[in-house]
Amino acid sequence: MTPVPALPELRAEAFRLLSRGVADRRSAFHTPTLATIGPDGAPQLRTLVLRGFDPAARALRLHTDRRSAKWSSLAGDARAALHVYDPGAQIQLRLSGTASRHAEDEVADAAWFASQPGSRLCYSVSPGPGTPVPAPPAAPRADAGGRAHFGVLRLVFDRLEFLHLHHAGHRRARFAWGTDWVEETWLVP
Ligand SMILES: Cc1cc2nc3c(=O)[nH]c(=O)nc-3n(C[C@H](O)[C@H](O)[C@H](O)COP(=O)(O)O)c2cc1C
């Protein structure tokens, strides 16, 4: 029987999965679901590509269009959560924390210049994402001021829940970080 891992090992495994999500397009952790709170207080969910992870800062990097609903929702309420389920590994991660928005700064510049030309084209779409139109618009073929619409979300999480569906008994754990402490505990699944 596989031994039950210690909590710090489980935490390290969660961080490894997030790092793999950045590097491996086939990993389920490459396309998590981001939750924000709309101006009416209602939850909003959508898939995003996980672009970066800084384990020391517990910071995830995501890219989006500054004309999108999520960008304005985060201006009103910076709380955000992220969910991934990997059916192969039978692992679910749930993270929550605060997202900062980067538009015209070094963080956004670095992300823009490191991104593929094909990815940049999305930001040249006009009108902006979510605008009602009579028919689906053609994909932009050339950069038409995409940088002005490009933004980076930096989600620093202070809560992480790990759930592993396991034949010998499901394993659920919660990790929480404060300024100078980490709290970790098993939970009843
Ligand atoms: C596989 C996949 C990857 C996506 N990646 C991104 C992304 O990295 N950034 C983004 O803004 N939208 C991405 N989207 C589109 C979003 O899910 C969403 O439809 C869009 O951002 C508008 O969301 P909003 O109106 O809630 O702001 C992706 C969608 C899918 C299905």
The ligand as a MOL file (V3000), in Angstrom:
LIG
                    3D

  0  0  0     0  0            999 V3000
M  V30 BEGIN CTAB
M  V30 COUNTS 31 33 0 0 0
M  V30 BEGIN ATOM
M  V30 1 C -8.4350 26.4800 -23.3120 0
M  V30 2 C -8.7680 27.9380 -23.1010 0
M  V30 3 C -7.7740 28.8140 -22.7870 0
M  V30 4 C -8.0540 30.1700 -22.5830 0
M  V30 5 N -7.0520 31.0130 -22.2210 0
M  V30 6 C -7.3280 32.3070 -21.9510 0
M  V30 7 C -6.3040 33.1740 -21.4560 0
M  V30 8 O -5.1510 32.7870 -21.2420 0
M  V30 9 N -6.6490 34.4660 -21.1990 0
M  V30 10 C -7.9280 34.9210 -21.3760 0
M  V30 11 O -8.1700 36.0910 -21.1070 0
M  V30 12 N -8.8980 34.1280 -21.8430 0
M  V30 13 C -8.6370 32.8240 -22.1250 0
M  V30 14 N -9.6460 31.9930 -22.5640 0
M  V30 15 C -11.0020 32.5660 -22.7800 0
M  V30 16 C -11.7170 32.7080 -21.4260 0
M  V30 17 O -12.1150 31.4280 -20.9490 0
M  V30 18 C -12.9270 33.6520 -21.4840 0
M  V30 19 O -13.8690 33.1610 -22.4140 0
M  V30 20 C -12.5420 35.0820 -21.8530 0
M  V30 21 O -11.2960 35.4520 -21.2690 0
M  V30 22 C -13.6220 36.0760 -21.4220 0
M  V30 23 O -13.7710 35.9760 -20.0190 0
M  V30 24 P -14.4760 37.1210 -19.1310 0
M  V30 25 O -15.5830 37.6910 -19.9590 0
M  V30 26 O -14.9790 36.3840 -17.9330 0
M  V30 27 O -13.4430 38.1520 -18.7930 0
M  V30 28 C -9.3870 30.6420 -22.7490 0
M  V30 29 C -10.3950 29.7380 -23.0490 0
M  V30 30 C -10.0980 28.4060 -23.2320 0
M  V30 31 C -11.2250 27.4580 -23.5470 0
M  V30 END ATOM
M  V30 BEGIN BOND
M  V30 1 1 1 2
M  V30 2 1 2 3
M  V30 3 2 2 30
M  V30 4 2 3 4
M  V30 5 1 4 5
M  V30 6 1 4 28
M  V30 7 2 5 6
M  V30 8 1 6 7
M  V30 9 1 6 13
M  V30 10 2 7 8
M  V30 11 1 7 9
M  V30 12 1 9 10
M  V30 13 2 10 11
M  V30 14 1 10 12
M  V30 15 2 12 13
M  V30 16 1 13 14
M  V30 17 1 14 15
M  V30 18 1 14 28
M  V30 19 1 15 16
M  V30 20 1 16 17
M  V30 21 1 16 18
M  V30 22 1 18 19
M  V30 23 1 18 20
M  V30 24 1 20 21
M  V30 25 1 20 22
M  V30 26 1 22 23
M  V30 27 1 23 24
M  V30 28 2 24 25
M  V30 29 1 24 26
M  V30 30 1 24 27
M  V30 31 2 28 29
M  V30 32 1 29 30
M  V30 33 1 30 31
M  V30 END BOND
M  V30 END CTAB
M  END
